[in-house]
Structures are given as C-alpha cells and as structure tokens.
Amino acid sequence: MPSNSLHTVIARVRWAGSRAIGALLVGVVAVAGSFAVSGRTPSFVVAPVDAFVVTTTPAIVLTVAIEQLGRLGETLASLVAVALTIGLFAVVAQFALVGGKTLSPRLPAPAWVSQPAVVGAAMALLAWLLVSDITSAVGTAVPAAILVALASKRPGESVPVAGVDASRRQLLALTGGAFGFGIVSYAIGSRRSPGIGRELETDLEADATALSQQAADMELAIDGIPGLVSEPSAFFTVDINNIDPVVNADDWTLTVTGEVDTDYTLTYDDLVDGDVRTGYNTLRCVGEQLNADLLDNAIWTAVPVAPLLERAGPGGGCECVQVQAADGYYQQFPLAAMERGYLAFGMNGKPLPRAHGHPVRLLIPGHWGEINVKWVTEFEVLEEEVDGYWEERGWHGTGPVNTIAKLWTTNELDDGRVQVGGHAYAGTRGIETVEVSTDGGDSWETAELSEAFDPADVLGDRDAWRQWQYTWEPPAGDSEVVVRAIDGTGDVQPAEESSPFPSGSSGWVRKTVSV
C-alpha cells in the first residue's frame, strides 16, 4: 500500500512538471510569435516589461551595471525582460490550460479544439493588455494555440493532452519545436524595419558626402583605430529602454512651452525648411570607462535651436529648459547651452536612423552624450530647476565633457618600431596637442595629430575629435606608455584617474608595451 501511494505521488509530480513545462513552452512560442510580427518595436510584448525593469531597478544597480558591465549590462537587462515576459505568458497559459480542461465538457467543440482556442484567446488578451496592438496579439495567439493543438488528444489517440500530462517523448518533441520556432521567429523579426524615414534633399546629401571625403583625406596612416567619421551602425548608443520608439517623420512635432511668451508646435516640414546646416560633431558617453570606445563622430544635418527658442520668447527664473523625448527620457540644462544647440534630422548624408533618434534628435556641442536627447518632442522653459533622468539617479553629466586622449591601438612595424595611436577629444575647447610618454610619465614627446577640422565645418566650433599617432623604437623589455591631451585653451588633461560616476571618467591612459 505505501508503495502504491509513493507511485501515486511520483506520478502526480511528473504530471504537474509536464504541465508546467507545457505552459512554459506556450509562453516561449507566444513571445516568439510577437517578435516575428513586430520586431524590436514598442508593439513587441517584451517592450512594456523591459520598461518596467528599467524604471524599477535601483539607481545603485544601474550605476554598477553602467560602470562595470557597459553594453553587456544592456544585453542582460534585455534578457531579463524577455525571461520575465515568457514567465508571465506561461503563468497565464497554465491557468488557461486548467480553465480549458474544466470548460471543455460544457463547450460544443471537442477538447482538442476548445483547449487551443481558450489558450490562444488568453495569449491574445494578455498581449493586447500589454501593447494594445492587434497584430502582436494575433502573433502570440496563433503559435500558442497551434502548439496546444498539436499536443492535444484526438479521438482514437493514446497520447494525452500536452501541457496537462504529456508523455516524455511528446514533451521533448514539443520542446524542440518550440525553440526551433523561436529561432525562426528571431530571424524574421530581426529583419523587420519600420518604414519611418524620408530621404534628405539631394544638396544636403552632397554636402555630407563632401565632408565625408574631406575627413577621409585627413585621416592618419594607422591601423587599428576608427576613421574620423563613424558609421551609424558603429556609432555608440545608450538608451533608457532596450526597445526604441517608432516615430514617423510625418507624425513628428516639437512643442515649445512652459515659461514662454507664446507656446507653439513645430512640424518636421517646418524644421527642415529652416536654416539647415551640415557639420561634424562628436559625442562621448558619461558612463564609459577611461579607455572605452563610447566616443564617436558623425556628419549631422541639423538646424540651430536658438531661433526656435527665440520665437517662443523664453522667460522663467532659472534660465533653464527641460527636454522631453518620445521614449519617456527627459533632461534639464541651462538655456544658454540650449541656445548653442542643434536639432539634427540627418546623419552621414542619410535620414537620422531610428537607433539615433529618428526623426529628430538634439545636439548640444561640448556636453556629455546624455544631454543630446534622442526622439525629442518637447522643450519646456522652466521657472525653477529640476533634476533630469540621470540626475535623479545620482549622475552629474550635464556639464562640459572632460578632456581625454584614448590609446586604442599598438602596432609592431616591420622595421622593429612600435606605433601607438587613438583619438583625442575635448568638446568645444578642441584638441591642440597630444603628448606621449614611453617611460611612465618621466618625459614627454609630441604625437602626430590629424589635421583639425575647419570650425566652419563643425557644429559647435571645435567640437570634434582628432586622431593621433606616435612611433618610436622601444628598448627590449617593457615600456609604460602614457598619453595625455592639451585642449585649445592650453589646459593639460588631469592626471588623476576618476571613475565614470558621477561626472564622467578622466585621467591619463596607460598601457605596458612589451618587445
């Protein structure tokens, strides 16, 4: 008798485990189906869960992730959001499977029809509650219902209902099928790109092309470092969400409001009909480590912000502005900095890519990347200062960028000499000199610099990086290479090393070279 009881307990545990695994597989195919039809857009069911993860993560955890993990932190956050979403759909699927089994005797259709229908309806309802998108709802419902239908017991079959008490063999087959569907869905969804762009006018493309060729002609002959103009796909991105908003240029507007004489709204056509300029501008991330690569330069097509603010007649007691974005991001900084800024709608001669703020983003020369708000939708002139998104989390990245010389490559030449090089950047102060020490800082030599861009070709006077290289014949053994920059005002880059939090990394980059 005890033996029979034990067998009964084991059977029930296996039954419950099979049902839980079945529900989990339903969650997997539901989320995968949503991605297949939506791609990485706000209609993907993971998007609101991702936003929830970001907004509820403690500031200290965000800081550690930014400083220690960098881009890996974004990937991990995205995976957590996906896992939570699958779990959410699995829980609902579990209730739907139990409910479907309970209701099936009362429904006119057989169980192998009614149960898939109940599960599919539950998946569609949950997707609709999350993203309010019918396509995504159908994308979750159909594969979930098909999975349950494939595993359901039909008349004359001996295999029980999957997700309720499926056999091991059947469960393995369903698991393989679910994850195979997930891989196919990922491939399909990754290719989806919302059609939101407009081509730039031919003359604007030509202006950007000319600047691109000019930059290529100015580059130093050194391997292992980026050129003077970064490709959009290589240009760093840091956002508060892992899924970017989708904003069509035809629907975009910018509202100027707050402590102003006259509120008004600007359309995309109004913007591009303004005083359009094309020029270089460099951005650096406040959260990057000292010698990291979150530093890039592009050719932007943009209009000045100052006339747009002047039209509204800004007032207010703090002489500051808060900028709002379509993804919920916001930043506040001085009106004087805003008046030196630009609204960019083109990048390297093409419409601004979605990942970089399509259709319009803000550029504030000489300031950290966090101030250069993407998907910008509103300027609000304030009466009193408020904290921006990252300032609420302890960062202070609204000020001018720190001077930095990066040491990104070491090349051993055929003649036995060693070449080191990288980029240097000092915001609107510009880079005047880069110095290299091969003895740990005891003595210094001047490095070769790429020619500085003409300030007329830069959005923000001298706000663009420069390449540098230094070649020498090292002695046998180890040489400690140190690099520092001197900005256009004559100030030497500070030697003391500081971490990114809260005001951006600084210090001399060091590297041991062995021959």
ABEGO torsion letter per residue (X at the ends): XAAAAAAAAAAAAAAAAAAAAAAAAAAAAAAAAAAAAAEBBAABAAAAAAAAAAAABBAAAAAAAAAAAEAAAAAAAAAAAAAAAAAAAAAAAAAAAAAAAAAAAABABBAAAAAAAAAAAAAAAAAAAAAGBAAAAAAAAAAAAAAAAAABBBBGBABBBBGABBBAAAAAAAAAAAAAAAAAAAAAAAABBBBABBBBBAAAAAAAAAAAAAAAAABBBBBGBBBABBBAAABBBBBABABBBBBBAAABBBBBBEBBABBBBBBAAAAAABBBBBBBBBBBBAABBAABABBBBBBBBBBBAAAAAAAAGBBEAAGBBBBBBAAGBBBBBBAAAAAABBBBABBGGBBBBAAAGOABBBBBBGBBAAABBBGBABBBBBABBBBBAAAAAGBBAABBBBBBBBBABBBBBAAGBBBBBEBBBAEAAEBABBBBBAAGGABBBBBBBBBBBBAAABBGGABBBBBBBBBBBBBBEBBBBBBBBBBAAGBBBBABBBBAOAAEBBEBBBBBBBX
